[in-house]
């Protein structure tokens, strides 16, 4: 049986929140957002080893929060890089250096500011890696979709929304595939880990995401998350 790991990427700031507090440290239902996220994976039945990739500038802030909230959930800390790509690569390098079985493991990568990820979604992702090498969680678009022509800004084309899915995290990969994919040089087209893996030549399978699994980016997202966590 493959060992399971989770890399939680959490190097963002509060810029779009218009807050001096990094968004991952803002309170949700009385606990910093990031602690909800770490607990979701640490408490899952797949029992992944949790790697938290943190901006080194926030080390003291995070340590103080852990003391304040007596946060003793087990995890390992790795300090991130200049981009998400660099941060994930640092997490992978840590796994490679620390665990001999990394090539034969199952790895989830998740945004630190998606604290409402369900236990079912985490479990399903790890389970389906037994048959697939690369999975993304995604939800179907509820809205109509139009593509703007870059050469003629006033023109746009409708897209069949039944073929459009909004990608979330966690995203799940076999260790061997993920390590090979991250041997590539960084490219601006890499918007998530699936795009890195796809560019390395591996097909990406979509699994059902969760409408509650929101990414907290703006202040209104935090209000929605509060409502969802209490419902």
Secondary structure per residue as TSV (DSSP state, phi and psi in degrees):
chain	resnum	aa	ss	phi	psi
A	1	X	-	360.0	133.5
A	2	X	-	-71.5	144.7
A	3	X	-	-78.0	149.0
A	4	X	E	-108.8	141.0
A	5	X	E	-134.6	155.9
A	6	X	E	-134.1	124.1
A	7	X	E	-102.8	114.5
A	8	X	E	-103.5	116.7
A	9	X	E	-94.6	123.3
A	10	X	E	-148.0	69.2
A	11	X	-	-114.5	8.4
A	12	X	-	-74.5	173.1
A	13	X	-	-120.6	-175.7
A	14	X	S	-98.2	20.7
A	15	X	T	-56.3	-54.7
A	16	X	T	-74.2	-14.6
A	17	X	T	-82.5	-10.7
A	18	X	T	56.8	46.3
A	19	X	-	-133.7	145.9
A	20	X	S	-77.2	-18.4
A	21	X	S	-88.1	126.5
A	22	X	-	-52.8	137.5
A	23	X	G	-59.0	-31.3
A	24	X	G	-69.1	-14.6
A	25	X	G	-100.5	-3.6
A	26	X	S	-70.6	152.7
A	27	X	E	-82.0	137.1
A	28	X	E	-130.7	115.6
A	29	X	T	52.6	40.9
A	30	X	T	82.8	9.2
A	31	X	E	-142.4	140.2
A	32	X	E	-53.6	139.1
A	33	X	H	-48.6	-46.6
A	34	X	H	-62.2	-31.3
A	35	X	H	-68.1	-37.4
A	36	X	H	-58.7	-42.9
A	37	X	H	-67.1	-47.6
A	38	X	H	-59.8	-44.2
A	39	X	H	-62.8	-37.2
A	40	X	H	-57.3	-41.9
A	41	X	H	-80.7	-42.3
A	42	X	H	-62.6	-30.4
A	43	X	T	-91.9	-0.8
A	44	X	S	-73.0	151.4
A	45	X	T	-66.8	-18.4
A	46	X	T	-72.6	-13.6
A	47	X	-	52.2	52.9
A	48	X	-	-72.5	147.7
A	49	X	E	-75.6	126.1
A	50	X	E	-97.9	126.1
A	51	X	E	-111.6	118.1
A	52	X	E	-100.0	116.4
A	53	X	E	-95.0	113.6
A	54	X	E	-121.2	144.3
A	55	X	-	-65.7	126.0
A	56	X	G	-60.0	-27.2
A	57	X	G	-63.9	-20.9
A	58	X	G	-101.9	9.1
A	59	X	H	-56.9	-49.3
A	60	X	H	-64.9	-40.9
A	61	X	H	-60.1	-45.8
A	62	X	H	-65.6	-43.9
A	63	X	H	-59.4	-41.6
A	64	X	H	-65.2	-39.3
A	65	X	H	-65.7	-40.2
A	66	X	H	-61.9	-37.7
A	67	X	H	-69.3	-44.6
A	68	X	H	-61.5	-39.2
A	69	X	T	-102.9	12.7
A	70	X	T	47.7	48.7
A	71	X	-	-84.4	108.3
A	72	X	-	-119.3	17.3
A	73	X	-	-62.3	133.5
A	74	X	-	-71.6	134.7
A	75	X	-	-166.1	165.3
A	76	X	E	-113.1	146.0
A	77	X	E	-107.6	134.1
A	78	X	E	-127.7	142.0
A	79	X	E	-91.1	134.6
A	80	X	-	-81.3	-178.0
A	81	X	-	-112.4	-163.9
A	82	X	S	-72.7	-28.7
A	83	X	S	-126.8	168.2
A	84	X	H	-59.5	-41.4
A	85	X	H	-55.5	-48.2
A	86	X	H	-62.9	-39.2
A	87	X	H	-66.2	-44.5
A	88	X	H	-63.3	-40.7
A	89	X	H	-62.2	-38.0
A	90	X	H	-65.0	-39.1
A	91	X	H	-62.7	-42.5
A	92	X	H	-65.3	-40.6
A	93	X	H	-61.8	-38.8
A	94	X	H	-62.8	-45.0
A	95	X	H	-61.3	-43.9
A	96	X	H	-62.2	-40.6
A	97	X	H	-75.7	-23.9
A	98	X	H	-101.9	-25.0
A	99	X	-	-130.9	125.1
A	100	X	T	-70.7	-22.7
A	101	X	T	-93.3	13.8
A	102	X	G	-57.4	-34.8
A	103	X	G	-65.8	-22.8
A	104	X	G	-112.4	26.4
A	105	X	-	-104.3	174.8
A	106	X	E	-116.7	128.6
A	107	X	E	-125.6	127.1
A	108	X	E	-102.0	141.2
A	109	X	E	-121.4	130.6
A	110	X	E	-141.3	146.9
A	111	X	E	-74.1	133.0
A	112	X	T	-62.7	-21.8
A	113	X	T	-102.4	29.7
A	114	X	-	-117.3	74.2
A	115	X	T	-77.2	-12.7
A	116	X	T	-97.9	17.0
A	117	X	-	-57.1	134.7
A	118	X	-	-84.4	154.0
A	119	X	H	-62.9	-35.6
A	120	X	H	-64.0	-41.7
A	121	X	H	-65.0	-43.5
A	122	X	H	-61.5	-47.8
A	123	X	H	-61.8	-45.3
A	124	X	H	-61.0	-41.2
A	125	X	H	-61.6	-50.4
A	126	X	H	-62.1	-40.0
A	127	X	H	-63.1	-43.9
A	128	X	H	-73.2	-14.6
A	129	X	T	-68.0	-10.1
A	130	X	T	-66.8	-24.0
A	131	X	T	-118.8	-10.7
A	132	X	-	-137.5	152.0
A	133	X	S	-95.2	-18.8
A	134	X	E	-150.9	122.9
A	135	X	E	-132.5	141.5
A	136	X	E	-124.3	140.7
A	137	X	E	-85.7	138.2
A	138	X	E	-156.2	154.6
A	139	X	E	-119.3	146.5
A	140	X	E	-67.5	145.8
A	141	X	-	-68.3	134.6
A	142	X	-	-90.4	-16.0
A	143	X	S	-102.8	159.3
A	144	X	-	-69.4	150.6
A	145	X	E	-121.9	136.2
A	146	X	E	-132.6	141.8
A	147	X	E	-105.2	128.5
A	148	X	E	-86.8	134.7
A	149	X	-	-75.5	117.3
A	150	X	T	-63.7	-25.9
A	151	X	T	-86.1	-18.0
A	152	X	S	-142.8	88.0
A	153	X	T	-56.7	-25.6
A	154	X	T	-83.2	-7.3
A	155	X	-	-100.8	145.3
A	156	X	E	-147.9	159.6
A	157	X	E	-130.8	134.8
A	158	X	E	-72.7	146.1
A	159	X	E	-121.4	141.0
A	160	X	-	-64.2	109.8
A	161	X	G	-69.2	-15.2
A	162	X	G	-67.2	-16.5
A	163	X	G	-99.6	1.5
A	164	X	-	-105.7	127.2
A	165	X	E	-125.8	141.4
A	166	X	E	-95.7	116.6
A	167	X	E	-78.6	138.6
A	168	X	E	-118.7	-175.2
A	169	X	E	-120.7	156.4
A	170	X	E	-75.5	153.7
A	171	X	E	-117.3	142.7
A	172	X	E	-121.7	138.2
A	173	X	E	-146.0	152.6
A	174	X	E	-71.6	146.4
A	175	X	H	-58.8	-39.9
A	176	X	H	-62.6	-45.2
A	177	X	H	-65.1	-44.4
A	178	X	H	-65.7	-41.8
A	179	X	H	-63.2	-43.0
A	180	X	H	-64.8	-41.4
A	181	X	H	-62.9	-37.6
A	182	X	T	-84.3	9.6
A	183	X	T	-79.7	-13.7
A	184	X	S	-69.8	158.2
A	185	X	-	-76.4	153.4
A	186	X	-	-61.9	141.4
A	187	X	-	-134.5	140.5
A	188	X	T	-62.3	-18.8
A	189	X	T	-74.1	-11.7
A	190	X	-	-78.8	95.0
A	191	X	-	-94.6	-17.7
A	192	X	S	-156.6	-177.2
A	193	X	H	-72.4	-32.3
A	194	X	H	-62.1	-37.3
A	195	X	H	-68.0	-31.4
A	196	X	H	-67.5	-47.3
A	197	X	H	-66.4	-41.5
A	198	X	H	-62.1	-40.1
A	199	X	H	-65.6	-21.6
A	200	X	T	-85.6	-0.5
A	201	X	T	102.9	11.4
A	202	X	-	-103.4	137.2
A	203	X	-	-72.4	148.7
A	204	X	-	-112.6	124.5
A	205	X	E	-97.2	138.3
A	206	X	E	-96.1	130.6
A	207	X	E	-117.0	155.3
A	208	X	E	-61.0	128.6
A	209	X	-	-88.7	-153.8
A	210	X	-	-144.8	127.0
A	211	X	T	-63.3	-22.6
A	212	X	T	-78.1	-16.4
A	213	X	-	-81.6	61.7
A	214	X	-	-81.3	153.2
A	215	X	-	-96.4	123.2
A	216	X	-	-83.8	106.3
A	217	X	-	-119.7	-43.8
A	218	X	S	-113.6	165.7
A	219	X	H	-59.3	-35.2
A	220	X	H	-68.3	-25.9
A	221	X	H	-65.5	-37.5
A	222	X	H	-66.6	-39.5
A	223	X	H	-63.2	-41.4
A	224	X	H	-65.0	-42.2
A	225	X	H	-62.7	-38.6
A	226	X	H	-60.6	-42.8
A	227	X	H	-65.6	-41.3
A	228	X	H	-68.3	-40.8
A	229	X	H	-69.9	-22.5
A	230	X	H	-94.5	-8.8
A	231	X	-	-82.8	360.0
